[in-house]
């Protein structure tokens, strides 16, 4: 059996190896993109502050600084963690899919469990500056989602997001079909939509964990 780390996959290989197919926005992605809900004054002020910091520093922050000073701050504001699931960072997973051992570290995922991630639902990948990325960020996220799908061993969709500096792309994988949103620019008013979509993930996970 051959093994290959997440960071070495490109999108074309995933199409060839696992039969992945990109489709137009599905009902799942369309519903996710329609995320609504009120944002409080406190949340608005915090998001405006984070947006200003990102605008000033996005070209200079390294990967860890972008993660800690912006992405992590928004996830903290969303407050995804609950009794039955929470966010995990830099967790290594290994799983066999169609005769290939997939392995590597996930930057962030939402899963059941409190010490060790069990059933995963959502992952975020990349945390890199737009001008300094290497490899195929989309392919790296997709292979992670394929791995999480295999771990779950069910038909539940996997949600994900890859971040390139100020640009956020949201992704849904259902069976072997995936769709990707246009970029949301976190230095602009899109930051409020990014917040709403991340908050919607918490609602989805609550529903899925009821089953």
Order of alpha helices (4+ residues) and beta strands (2+ residues): beta-alpha-beta-alpha-alpha-alpha-alpha-beta-beta-beta-alpha-beta-beta-beta-beta-alpha
